[in-house]
Structures are given as C-alpha cells and as structure tokens.
Amino acid sequence: MPRGATTSKPFRPGTTGWGASDLDDPDVEAKWFQGRYEIIEGVLTEIPAAYFSGSRRLFRLQHRIAQYQESAEIAGDFANEVDIVIDEPRVVRADAVWMTPQDDARQAAAVANAPPLATTGAARDPERTRILVPPTLIIESLSPGHESHDRRIKRKWYAEFGVPHYWLFDPFARSLECLVLESGAYRADQHARGDDELRPSLFPGLIVPLAQVWPD
C-alpha cells in the first residue's frame, strides 16, 4: 500500500486481497476491533465469538499456570485475544499467548526493525503493534463447528511460524492436548481429558488437575 494511502476494499468477510499492512489504516483497524476477524491467505474472515463457559474454563487453566509460575519464580505473562502477524496475508487471533521476557525482547527488536506504518510512514508504537514473533506458548480454545481451523490450519501455520508450544484446549469435550515443536512439526507432549492430571513439559513440576478446570 503506498504511503499515506488507505484501502478502498469493502470491509466485508469473504473479500480477498487483504494483508497485515491494511490494518495500518485507522478506519480499517477501527472496524477490525468492532468484531472478531482474521486474515486467512488474504481473505478477510470473521471468527465466532467465544462462549462464556469456554472462556471461563480457559481462564481457570491460565490461573492455575500463573499460580505455579509465582511459586516457581518463572517469569512470563498471559494475554488473551491477541493478533499475531504470521506474514502479510496471514493475521490470526490467538485465544491466549504466553510470552517470556525473552519473547518480549524479540518482539521489541522486531517492532524496531519493522517497516514504518503504511499510511503515514511513522514508526510503529511498540504498545500497539501486533505480535510479530512466535510466542513461547499459544493456546487455542476450540469452538464447536470450527475445530478444524485450530486443529489443522493453525497447527500448520504455528509450526511454520516457529511457535515452540501449542496447546489445543477443548472446553466442551473436556480435553487438553499439548504439542511441542520438533524439526518443524508438532509432536504430542501430553494429552489429558476429563478428570485426568496434566503434566506439560513446558512447566516442569506443574500438575494441572483438569477436574478443577471444568466445574461451573
């Protein structure tokens, strides 16, 4: 997009020709934030809103991990509903990401080296730049009817992007699958369901009793 220009494409799911740089346009970004969208191979795609019950269970999982981090003095922070720029035609929204201080440093360096805003030529604001580097952990909470997007498409893309740990959290089937990146592909690390206990390798010593995650 030429500097100072704005996109003339209609902001409508299913339209093509979209890219991460289109979100530099303040008008486009305002519409983006009014809903839940991703850019899938250049196609503007609307994604379903999360159910309260599913979000609540994901929060419980994150809270259990945060408690362990504090006791084990492990640095890192969770954030939810985070946009990740994989490349120009692929911008996805992750349900939860966990970033270490090292991830934060890589993100700061990526922002400093990123091209200026397409619309104004100004330097990017580090506080308002989408994630440009692979976080240590991404968790996707599966939505009924859209499971293949997380299990197939995002699994492939996150592996290409180099995300070391990818967890598939299914709050309705009551299961959690932890994947670890090896040689460019994910392998199973832990898979638990129901009232099982989970011991993910990312957090040695952490035990997650899933029975504490599901109750409403």
N, C-alpha and C positions, 0 to 999 in steps of 0.2 A: 504494500500500500504506500503510495507516495507520501512524503512528509506533509503534514497539515491536512491530508485528505480524510474524509470519513466514508464509511462503506455505504453503498447505495442498495445493498441487498435487503430484501424484506426480512425482518427478524421473525421467521416462521419455521417451526420444526419441519424437517424434511428438505429444506433448501440446501443447496450444495455450494461449494466454493468458500467455505468458512475456514478460518485459521486462527491461531492464537493471537496474531497481531491485530485481528479485528476487534479484540477486546480492549485494545488501547483507546478506541473511540468511546468517549464518556457516555454517549447516547446508547451505544450498544451494550456497554457494561451495565448501565442502569437497568436495561431490560433483562440482561442476564441474571442480575441479582433479584429480580422480581419472581423468578421461578427456579427450577432445578434443571440445569442443562449440561450437556456435554457436547464436544465436537468429535464426532466419530468418523475418521477418514474424510474430513472436510464437510461432513453433513451435520447440521445443527439438530441435535437430538434432545428431546425432553425426557427426563427420567422421573420415575414415580416418587412421590413423597413418601417419607418413612412413616410406618405405623408407630404409634406411641409405645405399644408393648415391646416392639422390636428395639426401639431406641433405648427404652428403659433397661432392657437386658444387656445391651451393648455397654451402657453406662456402668452397670454393675461390674462387668468384666474389666473395664478400664479402671474402675475404682479399686478393684482387688489388686490389679497390677501396680497401681500408684501406691497403695499401702505397702506392697512388697518393696518397691523402689525406695521408699523412705526408710524402711527398716534396714535394707541392704546398702543404703547410701549409693544408689545408682542414679546418675544424672540422666534426665530425659523428660520430654513433655509430650502429652497427647493434645491433639486438636481434632475437631470434627468438621465434617462438611468442607473439606479442603480441595481447592482446584489444583491439579497437577498438570503442568505442560510437559507432555512426553516429547512432542515435536510440533511443528507448525500445524499440521492437520489433525492433531490428536490432543484434546484437552479433556481430562476426566475429573470427576468429582469423587474423591475417596470418602468413605463414611468416617474413617478415623485413621490418623497417621501418628506415629511415634517417632520423634526426632531427638537425636542425641546432640550434645554440644558440638561434636564433630560435624554432624549434619548441618547444624546452624552455620558453622563456619564455611562449609562448602556452598550453602545457599547464598551467604553474603558475598562470596567470591563470584558466584555465578551471576548474581544481580549486578555487581560492579562491572563485569565483563559483557553483560547483555547489551544488545543494540538499544539505542535510545527509543523513547516512545514514538511509534509510527506517526501519530497525529501531530505532535508538537516538536519532536526532536529533543525533548527534555530527558534528563537522566531519570532512571526508574527509582521510585521510592521503595526502599527495602521493606518497609512496613506494609506496602500494598502490592507487592509483586507475588504472583502465584508461585507455587513450588516449582523450581527448575531442576532440582537434583533428586535422585532416588532417596526417600526416607529409609531409615533402618527397618521400619515395620509399617505395613499398610493392612488395615482390617476392613473388609467389606462385609456388610450385613446383608444377607441375601433377601431379596424381595420376592414374594410369591408371583410366579409367572415371568420373572426376569432373571432367574437363576443362571441361565447360560451366559448372560453378559458378564457376570463375575467369574463363573467357573471356566469359561473358555476365552472370551475376548480379553478381559482384564488380566487374567492369568498370563496369557501370551504377551501382552503389552508390558506388564510389570516386569516380566522376566527379561524382555528386550531392553527395558529401561535400566535394569540392574538393581531392582529392589531386593535386598537380601532376604527379607522375611515377609511372607504374605499369608494372612490368616483369613479363612472363609468361615464366617460366623453365621449360622442359620438359627435364628431365634425361634422359629416355628417348628422345625424338625428337631430342635434342641441338640445341635451338634456344633462342634468346632474343629476345623481342620487346619493344622499349622504346617505351612510349607517353607522349605529352605531352598535358596537358590544355589545350584551347583552346576558348574560347566554350562551356564546359560539356560538351564531349565530347572523347574521346581521338582523337588522330591518331597515325599511325605516325611514329616518330622514327628508329629503327634496327631492323633485323631480320636476324639472322645465324644461321647453323646450321653444324653440322659443324666444320670447321677454320677457318672464317672469323674475321676480326678484327672486333671491335665497337668503335665509337667513339660512345658515348652523349653527347648534348648536355648532360646534367646535369653531367658532369665533363669540361670541355674539356681536351683533351690526353691523356685516358685512352685507352689502347688495350688491349683485352682479347682476347688470343689464345685463342679458345674451345678450341683443341686442348689447352691447359693445364688446362682445367676438367673435361674428360670422362675422361681416363685413370684407371683404377682401379689 
